[in-house]
Amino acid sequence: MIKLIKAGVDTVQIEVEGLHSIKSDNGYILNDKTTYTAKQNTRIVMKCTNDLATPKEMLNNIKTLENNIKIKKMKITRVDLGADMKEFMKDNKNLLRLFLECLNTLRKKDCSEIFKTIKGLEKDGNIKISSKRVETTIYSCPDKNRPGNTRVENRIKDIRSKENNKIIIQNEIKKYIEELRSLELFIQKVEEKYISELTTLYKETIDKKYRTFSEFIATMDSNGYILTFEILRGLMTNVGIKQHPNTFAKNFRRLRNKTLNFTTKTDLKKFTKSLQKNLKKSAKN
């Protein structure tokens, strides 16, 4: 079971009216992230520390910057919400991938192809989904002087709210929590998508790329596609494998250690509830 250490605000992007060279020696402003807009405004990225900040801590830093540079029109245009866990991503890839797939289905209202939905698991050591407004990434960070080994980052882009900065952060946390409340409702839709696409891929590649069903499953499992027991069961039914999926999984694991580590609806519910709890705790402080 994954145990979250803390959740909060990682960074915010702020748009400042006019062109400015705003730098900081205390690390609160990420100097290499400053950009300029077509409207001749300056965008800077701020963070509190290497740890995740509460909204109050981040707002205090913004207020200090306003006082220092004597500029009142400073508007948040992006918020990065983060959550850290002690566990390593590689040991929980099925749960974390199911989490992202359900989020992707909720946000896009459809099921894009599974081999295109989540990028970078094999190459970059992270998994990521992106829509027009929100980008969610899960990545390893054991070498970044953080309390956790894995971070879940939810980036809300291109914010154009007319509310004050405090309300902007509060609203984005509330929206994220609201998404998390219903996430397990999308598991079946995700499983059906995986079963359908894996069935098609199996029929196209058996006797060409893969000699046996077990060989196909070994590759798909190592790449993070056999997320749940239901996916295995549905795939076996579709391709005509008569063996009971429990028996198949038992024999498969006997030859291949630490494989077919299915995640469950219960796992996802516990993870999302923990994430909600930590986000609410941060928002209150």
N, C-alpha and C positions, 0 to 999 in steps of 0.2 A: 504493500500500500504506500502511495506517495504521501509524504507529509510536507506541506508548504511551510516555509520558515516565515515569510513575510510578503506582503503585497503593498504596492503604493505607486507613486508617480516616479518614473525614471527620469524622463526629460520633458521639457516643453519647448516648443518653438514660438517665439514672440516676434511680431511685426512692429517695428518702430517707425513712426512717420519721419521721412527724410533719409538722406544718406549719411551714415555715421561709421566711424571706425571704433567700434566698442570692443575693448579687450579686457581681460581679467587675469590677474596673477593668482587668484585664489581657487581657480578651477571651476567656479560656478558657471562661467561662460565657456563653452567649447569653441575656442577661437577659430579652429579650422572648419567649423560648420557654418560660419556666417555667409549669407548670400544676399543678393540685392534683386528687387523686383522690377518689373517693367514700369511700375508706377513710382519709381525712385524712392522706394522705402527699403529699410534694412531689416533682414530677418536673422535673429540670433537664436542659438539653442542653449538652454540653461539646464543645469542639474544641481542637486544639493551636494551630494557626496557620492562615493561609490555605492553606498547603500540606497535603498528605495526611500523616498521622502513621503511624508504625509502632505495632503493638499495645503495645509496651513504653513508648513515649512517652505514649500515651493512659492507660495504667495508672498511670504515674508521676504524671500530673496528677490522676487520681482519688484516689490515695494522699495527695497533698498536700492536696487538699480535705478528705479524711477527717481528717487531722491538724489542719487549721485550724479546722474546726467541731466537732471532737470527737464525731463520729458514726460508728459502725462499720457500721451496717446500710445500705449503699449498693449497690444491685443494678442492673446493666445491664438495661434493658427494651427497648432498641432499638439497633441498630448500623447505621450507614451506611458502606458500603464504596464507595470511589470510585477511578476511574482517569482520568487526563488524557492527552489527545493533542493534538499541534500542529495536526493537520488540522482543517478546518472541517466541521461536520456536513452542511451543504448540499452539499458535494462528495462525500460518502460516504453519502448517505441510503439507497441501496439495500442496501448491506452492513449498515448499522446497523439498518435495518428488518428485514432477514432475520434478523439476530442476535436481535432482540426477538421476532419471530414464532416462531422455534425455541424460545426460552426459554418463551414462553407455551404452546406446544404441550406441551413437556416437563412444565411445572408443572400444567397443567390437564387433561392427558391427553385433550384433545379439540381440535377446531378451531372456535373461535367465528368469527362472521362477520368478514371482513377489514375491513369498513368500520366496525367497532365495536371491534376489538381494540386498536388503537394510537391514542391520542388526541393531538391538538394539533399535528400536524406542520405543517399549513398556518397555524393561527391563532397558536400560542404560541411557535413556534420550538423546540419540544421534542417528543420522542416518548416514550411511556410505556405500560407494561403494569402491571397490578396484580392480585394475587390476595389471598386473605385474610391471608396471612402475609408475603409479599414483594412489594415494589414496585421496578421497575427503570425508571429514567428516563435518557434521553440528552438533554443540552441544551447550547446554546452558552454559552460564558462568557468571551469575549474582553475584557470590560470589568470583570472581577472580580479583577484583580490576581493572576491565577494563571499558572503556567507554560504551561498549555495553552489551546487555544481551544474544546475540547469535553470534557465530562465524562460518563462513564458511572457512574451512581450506583445501587447496589444496597442498598435499605433493607429490613432485616429487622425486622418490627414485632412488638409484643406478645410479647416473649421472656419465658418463665416458667420458665426453667431454675433448678435449685437448685445448679448448679455455681458455682464462684467466677468472678469477672469475667474473669480471664485465660483460663480454659477456655471461657467463653462466646464471647469474641472468636475464639479459635482454632477452635472448632467451626464458627462461621458462615463463616469463611474457607474451611475445608475443604469445607463443603457447597457453597459457590459454585464452588469449583474442580472438584468432582465433577460439577456440572451442566455446566460448560464442556467437560469432557473428551468428552462424547458428543453435543454439540450438532449437529454436521453430520449425524447420523443422522436428524434430523427435517426436513431440507431437502425431501425428496421429498413428505412429507405436507403441508408448507406450500405447495409448488408446486401440488399437486393441489387444495388448497383455493382458491388464487387462480384457477386455471384454471376451476374450477367456477363460482365466483361472478362472475368477469368474463364468462364465457360467458352466464350468465343475464342480467347487466346489459346486455350488448351486444344480446341478442335483444329485450329490453324497450325499449331506447332508440333503436335504429337506425331511421332515417327519421322519428323524432320529435324527438329531441334532437341526434342526430349524423347527418350526411348520408353519411359514408363511414367505412370501417374505420380509415383513417388518422387521421381527426378524433377518433375514439373513443380510439385509442391515444395520441394527443397529450395528451389530457386525463388519461388513466389514468397515463401515464408522468410527467407533471408533478406528479401527486399521490402518486407513489411506489408504484405498484401493479405495474409491470412490472419486477420485481426481477431476474429471471434470463431467459436465453435460452429455457429450457425452458417458462417461463410463456408467452412469446410464441408458441413453437411449438405448445404444447397448445391455446392459445386459437384460433390460426389453423386448426388441424385441426378443432376443435369447431364453428366457425362457417362452415366450408366455403371458406376462402381458399386457393386452389390454389398461389399463389406460394410459392416456397421462403422460409422465414423469414430466411435470410441475405441474400437478394436484397431482400426487403422492408425489412429493417433498414438496408441500405446505401442504398437509395433514400430512405428516410425521413430518415436523417441528412443526406443531401445537401441537403434542403430545410429541415431544422430542426437547427441546430448544437447540439452538446453534449446530445444526447438518446439514449435507449436505452443508457444506460451500465450494462450488465448486471454484476451481481456473480456470483461463482462459489463453488462448494464450497471451492476452494483458498483464496480470499480469506477465507472464514469460518474455516477451519481455522487460517490464519496469525494472524488477529485473536484467536481464542480462546486459542491457544497463547501469544501474547504477553501476554494478560491473565493467564493462569495463572502464567506466569513472574514477572510483576511482583507478583502477590499472594503467591506463595511467598517472593520476596525480602523483601517487607515483613514477612511473618510470622516470618522468621528473625532480623530485627534488633530 
